[in-house]
């Protein structure tokens, strides 16, 4: 595994930041022995504390002339945290804002991003410019050597800090039009000018250039710090994550990102499955507090999350073998932690520790892979920064569609999937029509070798062709809505920006498209999907953006229809199935050579489904659940790992293990000890 970490004992961290401001005076004044007592009570494995936030102001005393400190700062907060964490033997990391540094932008105007005159007067300004562009540092200018590396070096030498969690990096990067960026862009692309509007067909090249520039900048500070101070850990927030697909070739030590404070469970379901493929240590930082109706509105103040809500989010990460950080802060600026909040978080830490021995070092058993093509992703980047500029909606939808049909699902970019493609019984390509030719050819060979490929979206028909799909294209409709059959003999509307109508040639049709919702004789005669069986291989095709639609609308009938297509195409290839409600996620994993793990997560909530209420509490148990697992031999033992619900029953007959779980409260793993290798 690439990257450098502390070892298997280090899995839980606490993150604490305040984003120091010039008006701060009391930072660190209440950092005393009580901090060590509360951190000891919390029982985490490492700590990250405030150092420099997005304002660019320090919470410690620096001797560097380029540093900015609050004029009225009376105490060195970082020194206090270092003293107290040393008492506990805890590694101490610094929360350090990188590309986003307001103070440096004001003091060193040559360092920050420059906008072209066109953007400053409004043309394309919504794309290339933001009202804080002067706070964003250009990755190709002097900031990293002039301030960032010197400050990191000072922190290591003076305080002995063990690592850096660099915030305000990937997600803060905007296009820069300074003389260096313009010249380098033209040199690298061969174009004579740098596009300024997303209406330009070469607009995506601007974002790709900024990504290359950003990676060079991160690689430089990683290499320099590692060279000077071997053993110091570095992470760049959200780099090499789901929104930054492709080979994780920048030498950070681990991967991390702070999840959304509100409705973050779905994000974790995708992110954890992607991060598991990176071959690096990783964690997700969970906000321990949340708010409704936007972000920190006065009328919707921050509230501390219930333990059940954090445990539900954590279950998703543990079920993929991940680590966890807990982001804790408050409006108290003097460095105190809140005792009652620490006590609540200790319950959450205990929840994690009980489950780590089962989850850690477990690995996914390949079943269904969703392709998240980095080539397609970077060809369609727009937006306002490097993290949020790409459209991941179809990939989100595919993962949710599969999980809510109880398919065990991995999420892979081309870099991760190509070497392991043959291991997966089923591969889903959700509207990723601009995938690389290397990937496309590998998928053709995958089908020829007996694989089951599920394609969605009108455009991908042109990429693979009528012969491969087994149907002819009759017509492509724009902004069209057709009804597809659902599991209850009804129909559900499916909207797609491009909807392709098909005439099967060798393929067989699955269902029928209806214009009026299956009323009378409104059937179109066009199939809702096709399935072509080529020897042992299978190609299933849904000719609309069904994954995008589901991520946006989450309609039950769409989920049922998609599940029926995948089951028809997979035709018994998958090792596990579950009878239970859609809000139970299933993961199939292996630990060691003789233990199969079936992870089950209850995603329901006792709170009514309100559009502005994201808090999860009083989670109602679900059950009974029935799980069937194909196995060649009768297992030695089948037990629940943690919840120990009485009444778990199992039987093995003719190569099928059937497990009946009376109730699932929140998160259970069924452990199956087998005498030999499974067919999985």
C-alpha positions as CSV (number, residue, x, y, z in Angstrom):
1,X,0.0,0.0,0.0
2,X,1.4,3.4,-1.0
3,X,1.4,6.3,1.5
4,X,2.7,6.3,5.1
5,X,0.6,5.9,8.2
6,X,1.2,5.1,11.9
7,X,0.1,1.5,11.8
8,X,-3.1,-0.5,12.3
9,X,-3.6,0.8,15.8
10,X,-4.3,4.4,14.5
11,X,-7.8,4.6,13.1
12,X,-9.7,7.4,14.9
13,X,-8.9,11.0,14.9
14,X,-10.3,14.3,16.2
15,X,-10.2,17.4,14.1
16,X,-10.5,20.8,15.8
17,X,-10.2,24.1,13.9
18,X,-11.2,27.7,14.5
19,X,-10.0,29.5,11.3
20,X,-8.2,32.3,13.3
21,X,-9.1,35.8,12.5
22,X,-7.3,39.1,12.9
23,X,-9.7,40.2,15.7
24,X,-9.0,37.1,17.8
25,X,-7.4,37.8,21.1
26,X,-8.3,34.8,23.4
27,X,-7.1,31.9,21.2
28,X,-5.4,29.3,23.4
29,X,-6.0,31.1,26.7
30,X,-7.9,28.2,28.1
31,X,-5.7,25.4,26.8
32,X,-4.6,23.7,30.0
33,X,-4.5,20.3,31.7
34,X,-8.3,20.0,31.1
35,X,-7.6,19.5,27.4
36,X,-5.5,16.5,28.1
37,X,-8.1,15.1,30.4
38,X,-10.9,15.5,27.8
39,X,-8.8,14.1,25.0
40,X,-7.9,11.2,27.2
41,X,-11.6,10.6,27.9
42,X,-12.4,10.7,24.2
43,X,-9.7,8.1,23.5
44,X,-8.8,9.0,19.9
45,X,-5.6,7.9,18.2
46,X,-4.5,11.2,16.7
47,X,-5.5,14.9,16.9
48,X,-5.6,17.7,14.3
49,X,-5.8,21.3,15.6
50,X,-6.0,24.8,14.3
51,X,-3.0,26.3,12.7
52,X,-4.0,28.5,9.8
53,X,-7.5,28.7,8.3
54,X,-8.8,30.3,5.2
55,X,-8.4,33.9,6.5
56,X,-4.6,33.1,6.4
57,X,-4.2,34.2,10.0
58,X,-2.1,32.1,12.4
59,X,-3.1,30.9,15.9
60,X,0.5,30.6,16.9
61,X,3.5,32.9,17.1
62,X,5.6,32.8,13.9
63,X,9.0,34.4,13.3
64,X,8.6,34.6,9.5
65,X,8.1,38.1,8.1
66,X,5.4,36.9,5.7
67,X,3.2,35.5,8.5
68,X,0.0,37.2,9.6
69,X,-1.0,36.9,13.3
70,X,-3.9,38.6,15.3
71,X,-2.4,41.9,16.7
72,X,-4.0,41.2,20.0
73,X,-3.1,37.5,20.3
74,X,-2.0,36.8,23.9
75,X,-1.1,33.1,23.9
76,X,0.2,30.5,21.5
77,X,-2.7,28.1,21.1
78,X,-0.6,25.5,19.1
79,X,2.0,25.4,21.8
80,X,-0.7,24.5,24.3
81,X,-2.1,21.7,22.2
82,X,1.4,20.3,21.6
83,X,2.1,20.3,25.3
84,X,-1.2,18.5,26.2
85,X,-1.0,15.9,23.3
86,X,2.5,15.0,24.3
87,X,1.2,14.0,27.7
88,X,-1.0,11.4,26.0
89,X,1.5,10.3,23.4
90,X,-0.9,11.5,20.6
91,X,0.3,12.5,17.2
92,X,-0.6,16.1,16.5
93,X,-1.5,17.3,13.0
94,X,-2.0,20.9,11.9
95,X,-5.1,22.1,10.0
96,X,-3.4,24.3,7.4
97,X,-5.3,26.2,4.7
98,X,-3.3,26.0,1.5
99,X,-4.5,27.6,-1.8
100,X,-7.1,29.6,0.1
101,X,-5.2,32.3,2.1
102,X,-6.9,35.7,2.3
103,X,-4.0,37.3,4.3
104,X,-1.3,36.2,1.8
105,X,-3.4,37.5,-1.1
106,X,-3.6,40.9,0.5
107,X,0.1,41.1,1.4
108,X,1.4,39.5,-1.7
109,X,-0.8,40.4,-4.7
110,X,1.6,38.8,-7.1
111,X,0.7,35.4,-5.6
112,X,-3.0,35.3,-6.0
113,X,-5.1,34.2,-9.0
114,X,-5.6,36.7,-11.7
115,X,-8.8,37.1,-13.7
116,X,-8.9,38.1,-17.4
117,X,-10.4,41.5,-18.3
118,X,-13.3,39.7,-19.9
119,X,-14.3,38.1,-16.6
120,X,-13.9,41.3,-14.7
121,X,-16.5,43.0,-16.9
122,X,-18.8,40.0,-16.7
123,X,-18.3,37.9,-19.8
124,X,-17.9,34.4,-18.5
125,X,-17.3,35.8,-15.0
126,X,-19.7,33.3,-13.5
127,X,-17.3,30.6,-14.6
128,X,-13.8,31.8,-14.1
129,X,-14.2,34.4,-11.4
130,X,-15.5,34.6,-7.9
131,X,-15.8,37.4,-5.5
132,X,-12.9,36.0,-3.4
133,X,-10.5,35.4,-6.3
134,X,-7.8,37.5,-4.6
135,X,-7.9,35.1,-1.6
136,X,-7.0,32.1,-3.9
137,X,-3.3,31.5,-4.5
138,X,-2.0,30.6,-7.9
139,X,-0.3,27.2,-7.8
140,X,2.2,28.4,-10.4
141,X,3.5,31.4,-8.5
142,X,5.6,32.1,-5.3
143,X,3.2,31.2,-2.5
144,X,4.3,27.6,-1.9
145,X,8.0,28.4,-1.6
146,X,7.5,31.9,-0.2
147,X,5.2,31.1,2.7
148,X,3.7,27.6,2.8
149,X,6.8,25.5,3.0
150,X,8.6,27.9,5.4
151,X,5.6,28.0,7.7
152,X,5.3,24.2,7.7
153,X,9.1,23.9,8.4
154,X,8.8,26.3,11.3
155,X,5.9,24.3,12.8
156,X,7.8,21.1,12.6
157,X,11.0,22.5,14.0
158,X,9.4,24.5,16.8
159,X,6.5,22.4,17.9
160,X,7.4,18.9,16.5
161,X,4.1,18.6,14.7
162,X,3.6,15.1,13.2
163,X,1.5,16.0,10.1
164,X,-0.6,18.4,8.1
165,X,-4.2,18.2,6.9
166,X,-4.1,20.8,4.2
167,X,-7.5,22.4,3.7
168,X,-8.7,24.9,1.2
169,X,-6.7,23.1,-1.5
170,X,-8.4,21.1,-4.3
171,X,-11.8,22.6,-3.8
172,X,-10.5,26.2,-3.7
173,X,-8.7,26.1,-7.0
174,X,-10.0,28.5,-9.7
175,X,-8.7,29.2,-13.2
176,X,-5.9,31.7,-13.1
177,X,-4.9,34.0,-16.0
178,X,-1.6,35.4,-14.7
179,X,1.2,35.7,-17.2
180,X,2.8,32.4,-16.0
181,X,-0.5,30.4,-16.3
182,X,-1.3,31.8,-19.7
183,X,2.2,31.0,-21.0
184,X,2.3,27.5,-19.5
185,X,-1.2,26.7,-20.7
186,X,-0.3,27.6,-24.3
187,X,2.9,25.6,-24.0
188,X,1.2,22.5,-22.7
189,X,-1.9,22.6,-25.0
190,X,-0.5,24.1,-28.2
191,X,-3.3,26.6,-28.2
192,X,-2.6,30.3,-28.8
193,X,-4.9,31.6,-26.0
194,X,-6.5,30.5,-22.8
195,X,-10.3,30.1,-23.0
196,X,-12.3,32.4,-20.7
197,X,-15.9,31.0,-21.0
198,X,-17.5,27.5,-20.8
199,X,-19.0,28.2,-24.2
200,X,-15.6,27.7,-25.7
201,X,-15.2,24.1,-26.8
202,X,-11.7,24.0,-25.2
203,X,-13.0,25.2,-21.9
204,X,-12.4,21.8,-20.2
205,X,-8.7,22.2,-21.1
206,X,-8.5,25.1,-18.7
207,X,-9.7,22.9,-15.8
208,X,-7.3,20.1,-16.9
209,X,-4.4,22.6,-16.9
210,X,-5.4,23.9,-13.4
211,X,-5.5,20.3,-12.2
212,X,-2.0,19.6,-13.5
213,X,-0.8,22.8,-12.0
214,X,-2.4,22.0,-8.6
215,X,-0.9,18.5,-8.6
216,X,2.6,20.0,-9.3
217,X,2.1,22.3,-6.4
218,X,1.0,19.5,-4.0
219,X,3.8,17.2,-5.2
220,X,6.3,20.0,-4.6
221,X,5.4,20.7,-0.9
222,X,5.0,17.0,-0.2
223,X,8.4,16.2,-1.7
224,X,10.1,19.1,0.1
225,X,8.6,18.4,3.5
226,X,9.3,14.6,3.2
227,X,12.9,15.3,2.2
228,X,13.5,17.7,5.1
229,X,11.5,15.9,7.7
230,X,11.0,12.2,7.0
231,X,8.1,10.7,8.8
232,X,5.9,13.8,8.8
233,X,2.5,13.0,7.3
234,X,0.7,15.1,4.7
235,X,-2.8,15.0,3.3
236,X,-4.5,17.4,0.9
237,X,-8.2,17.7,1.7
238,X,-10.3,15.9,-1.0
239,X,-7.3,15.2,-3.3
240,X,-7.5,11.6,-4.8
241,X,-11.1,11.2,-3.7
242,X,-14.3,10.4,-5.6
243,X,-14.4,13.9,-7.1
244,X,-10.7,13.6,-8.2
245,X,-10.6,10.3,-10.0
246,X,-7.5,8.9,-11.8
247,X,-4.2,7.4,-10.6
248,X,-3.4,8.6,-7.1
249,X,0.1,9.6,-8.1
250,X,0.7,12.6,-5.8
251,X,2.8,11.6,-2.8
252,X,0.5,12.4,0.0
253,X,0.6,10.0,2.9
254,X,-3.1,9.4,3.3
255,X,-6.4,10.5,1.7
256,X,-9.1,12.4,3.6
257,X,-12.1,14.7,3.1
258,X,-14.6,16.4,5.4
259,X,-18.0,15.1,4.4
260,X,-21.1,17.3,4.1
261,X,-22.5,18.4,7.4
262,X,-26.1,17.9,6.1
263,X,-27.5,14.8,4.3
264,X,-23.9,13.3,4.1
265,X,-24.9,9.6,4.3
266,X,-25.3,9.2,0.5
267,X,-22.0,11.0,-0.1
268,X,-20.3,8.5,2.2
269,X,-21.9,5.5,0.4
270,X,-20.1,6.5,-2.8
271,X,-16.9,8.0,-1.4
272,X,-16.0,5.1,0.8
273,X,-16.5,2.6,-2.0
274,X,-14.2,4.7,-4.2
275,X,-11.5,5.4,-1.6
276,X,-11.1,1.7,-0.9
277,X,-9.6,1.3,-4.4
278,X,-6.9,4.0,-3.9
279,X,-4.3,1.7,-2.3
280,X,-3.6,4.4,0.4
281,X,-4.6,4.8,4.0
282,X,-7.8,6.9,4.1
283,X,-10.5,8.4,6.3
284,X,-13.6,10.5,6.1
285,X,-14.0,13.4,8.4
286,X,-17.5,13.6,9.8
287,X,-18.9,16.9,11.0
288,X,-20.2,16.3,14.5
289,X,-22.6,19.3,14.2
290,X,-25.1,20.3,11.6
291,X,-27.7,22.9,10.7
292,X,-30.7,23.1,8.5
293,X,-31.8,25.6,5.7
294,X,-28.4,26.4,4.2
295,X,-25.1,27.0,5.9
296,X,-25.0,28.7,9.3
297,X,-27.9,31.0,8.9
298,X,-28.7,33.0,12.1
299,X,-32.2,31.5,12.2
300,X,-30.9,27.9,11.8
301,X,-28.0,27.7,14.3
302,X,-25.6,24.8,14.4
303,X,-26.7,21.8,16.6
304,X,-24.7,18.8,17.8
305,X,-25.6,15.6,16.0
306,X,-27.2,12.7,17.9
307,X,-24.8,9.7,18.5
308,X,-27.1,7.5,16.3
309,X,-26.6,9.8,13.3
310,X,-22.9,9.7,13.6
311,X,-22.9,5.9,14.1
312,X,-25.0,5.5,11.0
313,X,-22.6,7.5,8.9
314,X,-19.6,5.7,10.5
315,X,-21.1,2.3,9.7
316,X,-20.8,3.1,6.0
317,X,-17.1,3.9,6.4
318,X,-16.3,0.9,8.6
319,X,-18.1,-1.5,6.2
320,X,-15.5,-0.5,3.5
321,X,-12.6,-0.8,5.9
322,X,-12.1,2.9,6.4
323,X,-10.8,5.2,9.2
324,X,-12.8,8.0,10.8
325,X,-12.1,11.5,11.9
326,X,-14.6,13.5,14.1
327,X,-14.7,17.2,13.4
328,X,-15.4,19.0,16.6
329,X,-15.5,22.8,17.2
330,X,-17.7,25.4,18.8
331,X,-18.1,29.1,19.0
332,X,-15.8,29.1,22.0
333,X,-12.6,30.7,20.7
334,X,-10.3,30.2,23.8
335,X,-9.5,26.5,23.1
336,X,-11.8,24.8,25.5
337,X,-13.6,21.6,24.5
338,X,-17.2,21.1,25.7
339,X,-17.4,18.2,28.2
340,X,-20.9,16.9,27.4
341,X,-20.1,16.8,23.7
342,X,-16.9,14.9,24.4
343,X,-18.9,12.4,26.5
344,X,-21.3,11.9,23.6
345,X,-18.5,11.4,21.2
346,X,-16.9,8.9,23.5
347,X,-20.0,6.7,22.9
348,X,-19.3,7.0,19.2
349,X,-15.6,6.1,19.6
350,X,-16.7,3.0,21.6
351,X,-19.0,2.1,18.7
352,X,-16.1,2.3,16.3
353,X,-13.6,0.4,18.5
354,X,-16.0,-2.5,19.0
355,X,-16.3,-2.9,15.2
356,X,-12.7,-2.3,14.1
357,X,-11.4,-5.8,14.7
358,X,-14.0,-7.2,12.2
359,X,-13.8,-4.3,9.7
360,X,-10.2,-3.5,9.6
361,X,-8.2,-5.4,6.9
362,X,-11.4,-6.8,5.5
363,X,-11.6,-6.5,1.7
364,X,-14.4,-6.4,-0.8
365,X,-15.4,-9.5,-2.7
366,X,-15.9,-8.4,-6.3
367,X,-19.5,-8.5,-7.4
368,X,-20.8,-5.4,-9.2
369,X,-18.4,-2.6,-10.3
370,X,-19.6,0.9,-11.3
371,X,-17.2,2.7,-13.6
372,X,-16.4,6.3,-12.7
373,X,-14.2,7.1,-15.8
374,X,-11.7,9.8,-15.1
375,X,-11.4,10.4,-18.8
376,X,-15.1,11.1,-19.1
377,X,-15.1,13.1,-15.9
378,X,-12.3,15.5,-16.9
379,X,-13.7,15.9,-20.4
380,X,-16.8,17.5,-18.9
381,X,-15.5,19.6,-16.1
382,X,-17.3,23.0,-15.7
383,X,-18.3,24.6,-12.4
384,X,-16.3,27.0,-10.2
385,X,-13.5,24.9,-8.7
386,X,-11.6,21.6,-9.2
387,X,-13.6,19.6,-6.8
388,X,-17.2,20.5,-7.7
389,X,-16.7,21.1,-11.4
390,X,-17.3,17.6,-12.7
391,X,-20.7,15.9,-12.9
392,X,-20.8,12.8,-10.7
393,X,-24.6,12.6,-10.7
394,X,-24.9,9.5,-12.9
395,X,-22.3,7.7,-10.9
396,X,-24.1,8.6,-7.7
397,X,-27.3,7.3,-9.1
398,X,-25.8,4.0,-10.3
399,X,-24.4,3.3,-6.8
400,X,-27.7,4.2,-5.1
401,X,-29.7,2.1,-7.6
402,X,-27.5,-0.9,-7.0
403,X,-27.3,-0.7,-3.2
404,X,-31.0,-0.2,-2.9
405,X,-31.5,-3.4,-4.8
406,X,-29.1,-5.1,-2.4
407,X,-26.2,-5.6,-4.9
408,X,-22.8,-5.5,-3.3
409,X,-21.1,-2.7,-5.2
410,X,-17.6,-1.3,-5.7
411,X,-16.9,2.0,-7.3
412,X,-13.8,2.2,-9.6
413,X,-12.2,4.6,-12.0
414,X,-10.5,3.3,-15.1
415,X,-7.1,3.2,-13.2
416,X,-8.6,0.8,-10.6
417,X,-10.9,-1.2,-12.8
418,X,-8.7,-2.1,-15.7
419,X,-6.3,-4.4,-13.8
420,X,-9.2,-6.2,-12.1
421,X,-12.0,-6.1,-14.7
422,X,-12.2,-9.9,-15.1
423,X,-12.8,-10.4,-11.4
424,X,-16.2,-8.7,-11.5
425,X,-19.3,-10.7,-12.6
426,X,-21.1,-7.5,-13.5
427,X,-19.9,-4.0,-14.6
428,X,-22.2,-1.0,-14.9
429,X,-21.2,2.0,-17.0
430,X,-23.6,4.9,-16.0
431,X,-23.7,7.4,-18.9
432,X,-19.9,7.5,-19.1
433,X,-19.8,7.8,-22.9
434,X,-16.5,9.6,-23.1
435,X,-14.5,6.8,-21.5
436,X,-11.1,6.1,-22.9
437,X,-10.7,3.8,-26.0
438,X,-8.5,1.6,-23.8
439,X,-11.4,1.1,-21.4
440,X,-13.9,0.7,-24.1
441,X,-11.9,-2.0,-25.8
442,X,-11.3,-3.7,-22.4
443,X,-15.1,-3.8,-21.9
444,X,-15.6,-5.4,-25.3
445,X,-13.1,-8.1,-24.4
446,X,-14.7,-8.4,-21.0
447,X,-18.0,-9.4,-22.6
448,X,-16.3,-11.7,-25.1
449,X,-14.7,-13.4,-22.1
450,X,-18.1,-14.0,-20.4
451,X,-18.6,-10.8,-18.4
452,X,-22.0,-9.0,-17.9
453,X,-21.9,-5.4,-19.0
454,X,-24.7,-2.9,-18.2
455,X,-24.7,0.3,-20.2
456,X,-27.0,3.3,-19.7
457,X,-27.5,6.6,-21.6
458,X,-28.4,7.4,-25.2
459,X,-24.9,8.7,-26.1
460,X,-23.0,5.5,-25.2
461,X,-24.9,3.7,-28.0
462,X,-22.8,5.5,-30.5
463,X,-19.6,4.6,-28.6
464,X,-20.2,0.8,-28.7
465,X,-22.4,0.5,-31.8
466,X,-25.6,-1.3,-32.8
467,X,-23.9,-4.7,-33.3
468,X,-22.4,-4.8,-29.9
469,X,-25.7,-3.8,-28.2
470,X,-27.8,-5.9,-30.5
471,X,-30.3,-3.2,-31.4
472,X,-30.8,-0.5,-34.0
473,X,-31.3,3.1,-33.2
474,X,-34.7,4.3,-34.5
475,X,-34.8,7.9,-33.1
476,X,-33.2,10.1,-30.5
477,X,-35.6,12.5,-28.6
478,X,-34.4,15.5,-26.7
479,X,-35.7,16.4,-23.2
480,X,-38.1,13.4,-23.3
481,X,-40.2,11.6,-20.7
482,X,-41.3,8.0,-21.2
483,X,-42.8,5.7,-18.7
484,X,-41.1,2.4,-17.8
485,X,-42.8,-0.6,-16.1
486,X,-42.3,-1.1,-12.4
487,X,-42.6,-4.1,-10.2
488,X,-46.3,-3.6,-9.3
489,X,-47.6,-3.7,-12.8
490,X,-47.6,0.1,-13.0
491,X,-45.4,2.6,-14.7
492,X,-43.0,5.3,-13.6
493,X,-41.9,8.4,-15.6
494,X,-38.2,8.5,-16.7
495,X,-36.8,11.8,-17.9
496,X,-33.7,12.0,-20.0
497,X,-32.0,14.9,-21.9
498,X,-31.5,12.4,-24.7
499,X,-33.8,9.4,-25.0
500,X,-33.0,6.7,-27.7
501,X,-35.8,4.6,-29.2
502,X,-34.6,1.1,-30.2
503,X,-35.5,-1.7,-32.4
504,X,-34.0,-5.0,-31.2
505,X,-32.0,-7.1,-33.7
506,X,-30.2,-9.8,-31.8
507,X,-31.1,-8.5,-28.3
508,X,-34.3,-9.2,-26.5
509,X,-36.4,-6.3,-25.2
510,X,-37.1,-5.8,-21.6
511,X,-40.4,-4.1,-20.8
512,X,-41.9,-1.5,-23.0
513,X,-41.9,2.3,-23.1
514,X,-45.2,4.1,-22.5
515,X,-46.1,7.6,-23.5
516,X,-49.1,8.1,-21.2
517,X,-48.2,6.0,-18.2
518,X,-49.6,2.6,-19.3
519,X,-53.1,3.7,-20.0
520,X,-55.0,1.7,-22.6
521,X,-53.0,1.1,-25.8
522,X,-50.4,3.8,-25.2
523,X,-47.5,1.3,-25.6
524,X,-44.8,2.5,-28.0
525,X,-43.6,-0.8,-29.2
526,X,-40.1,0.3,-28.2
527,X,-38.3,-1.7,-25.5
528,X,-37.4,0.1,-22.2
529,X,-34.2,-1.9,-22.2
530,X,-32.4,-4.6,-24.2
531,X,-30.4,-7.7,-23.2
532,X,-28.1,-9.4,-25.6
533,X,-26.5,-12.7,-24.7
534,X,-23.2,-13.3,-26.6
535,X,-22.0,-16.8,-25.7
536,X,-21.3,-16.5,-22.0
537,X,-21.2,-12.7,-22.2
538,X,-24.1,-10.3,-21.7
539,X,-24.7,-6.7,-22.8
540,X,-27.7,-5.0,-21.2
541,X,-28.6,-1.5,-22.4
542,X,-31.0,1.2,-21.0
543,X,-31.2,3.9,-23.7
544,X,-31.7,6.9,-21.3
545,X,-30.0,8.6,-18.4
546,X,-31.7,6.5,-15.8
547,X,-28.8,6.9,-13.3
548,X,-28.9,10.6,-13.5
549,X,-32.7,10.6,-13.2
550,X,-32.6,8.4,-10.1
551,X,-30.0,10.5,-8.3
552,X,-32.2,13.5,-8.9
553,X,-35.6,12.1,-8.2
554,X,-35.1,8.8,-6.3
555,X,-38.3,7.3,-7.6
556,X,-39.2,3.8,-6.4
557,X,-40.4,2.6,-9.8
558,X,-37.1,3.5,-11.4
559,X,-35.2,1.6,-8.8
560,X,-37.4,-1.5,-9.3
561,X,-37.0,-1.3,-13.1
562,X,-33.3,-1.0,-13.0
563,X,-33.0,-3.8,-10.5
564,X,-35.1,-6.1,-12.8
565,X,-32.8,-5.3,-15.8
566,X,-29.6,-6.1,-13.8
567,X,-31.0,-9.3,-12.4
568,X,-32.1,-10.4,-15.9
569,X,-28.7,-9.7,-17.3
570,X,-26.7,-11.1,-14.3
571,X,-28.7,-14.3,-14.4
572,X,-27.4,-16.0,-11.3
573,X,-23.8,-14.7,-11.5
574,X,-23.9,-12.9,-8.2
575,X,-23.0,-14.6,-5.0
576,X,-25.4,-12.9,-2.5
577,X,-28.9,-11.6,-2.4
578,X,-31.1,-10.1,0.3
579,X,-34.8,-9.9,0.9
580,X,-35.4,-6.7,2.8
581,X,-36.3,-3.1,2.4
582,X,-34.4,-0.8,0.1
583,X,-32.9,1.2,3.0
584,X,-30.7,-1.7,4.1
585,X,-27.3,-1.6,2.4
586,X,-25.4,-4.8,2.0
587,X,-21.6,-5.3,1.6
588,X,-19.9,-8.6,0.9
589,X,-16.4,-8.9,2.2
590,X,-13.6,-11.3,3.2
591,X,-11.3,-11.4,6.1
592,X,-8.3,-13.7,6.0
593,X,-8.8,-16.9,4.0
594,X,-11.8,-18.5,5.6
595,X,-14.2,-15.8,6.8
596,X,-16.9,-14.2,4.6
597,X,-18.6,-11.1,6.1
598,X,-22.0,-9.9,5.1
599,X,-22.3,-6.3,6.4
600,X,-25.9,-4.9,6.8
601,X,-26.6,-1.2,7.5
602,X,-30.0,0.2,8.4
603,X,-30.2,3.7,6.8
604,X,-33.7,4.5,8.1
605,X,-34.6,7.4,10.5
606,X,-37.4,7.9,13.0
607,X,-37.7,11.5,12.0
608,X,-40.5,12.3,9.4
609,X,-39.2,12.9,5.9
610,X,-39.0,16.7,5.9
611,X,-37.1,18.5,3.1
612,X,-35.2,20.8,5.6
613,X,-34.5,18.3,8.3
614,X,-31.4,16.3,8.0
615,X,-31.0,15.0,11.5
616,X,-31.2,11.3,12.0
617,X,-32.3,10.0,15.4
618,X,-34.3,7.2,17.0
619,X,-33.5,4.8,14.2
620,X,-36.3,2.2,14.0
621,X,-35.1,-1.4,13.8
622,X,-35.9,-3.3,10.6
623,X,-36.5,-7.0,10.0
624,X,-36.8,-9.8,9.5
625,X,-34.1,-10.1,6.7
626,X,-33.3,-13.1,4.6
627,X,-29.8,-13.4,3.0
628,X,-28.8,-16.1,0.6
629,X,-25.1,-16.8,-0.2
630,X,-23.8,-19.2,-2.8
631,X,-21.2,-21.5,-1.1
632,X,-19.7,-24.8,-2.3
633,X,-19.5,-26.3,1.2
634,X,-21.5,-26.1,4.4
635,X,-20.0,-23.4,6.6
636,X,-18.5,-24.2,10.0
637,X,-20.2,-21.3,11.8
638,X,-22.6,-18.4,11.1
639,X,-22.9,-15.7,13.8
640,X,-23.7,-12.0,14.2
641,X,-20.7,-9.9,15.1
642,X,-22.1,-7.1,17.4
643,X,-25.8,-6.7,17.7
644,X,-26.3,-10.3,18.8
645,X,-30.0,-10.4,18.1
646,X,-31.5,-13.6,19.4
647,X,-33.1,-15.9,16.9
648,X,-30.6,-15.7,14.0
649,X,-31.1,-18.9,12.0
650,X,-29.2,-20.4,9.1
651,X,-29.2,-23.5,6.9
652,X,-27.1,-24.7,4.0
653,X,-28.6,-26.8,1.2
654,X,-27.4,-27.5,-2.3
655,X,-24.7,-24.8,-2.4
656,X,-26.9,-22.1,-0.9
657,X,-26.5,-20.7,2.6
658,X,-29.7,-19.1,3.8
659,X,-29.5,-16.7,6.9
660,X,-32.6,-15.3,8.6
661,X,-32.0,-12.3,10.8
662,X,-35.0,-11.4,12.9
663,X,-34.0,-7.7,13.4
664,X,-31.3,-5.2,12.4
665,X,-31.0,-2.2,14.7
666,X,-28.3,-0.2,13.0
667,X,-25.2,-2.1,11.8
668,X,-24.5,-5.8,11.9
669,X,-22.0,-8.1,10.2
670,X,-22.8,-11.7,9.7
671,X,-19.6,-13.8,9.9
672,X,-19.5,-17.0,7.9
673,X,-16.6,-19.3,8.6
674,X,-16.1,-21.7,5.7
675,X,-14.1,-24.9,5.6
676,X,-12.8,-24.1,2.1
677,X,-12.9,-21.3,-0.5
678,X,-16.3,-19.9,-1.5
679,X,-17.5,-19.6,-5.1
680,X,-17.5,-15.8,-4.5
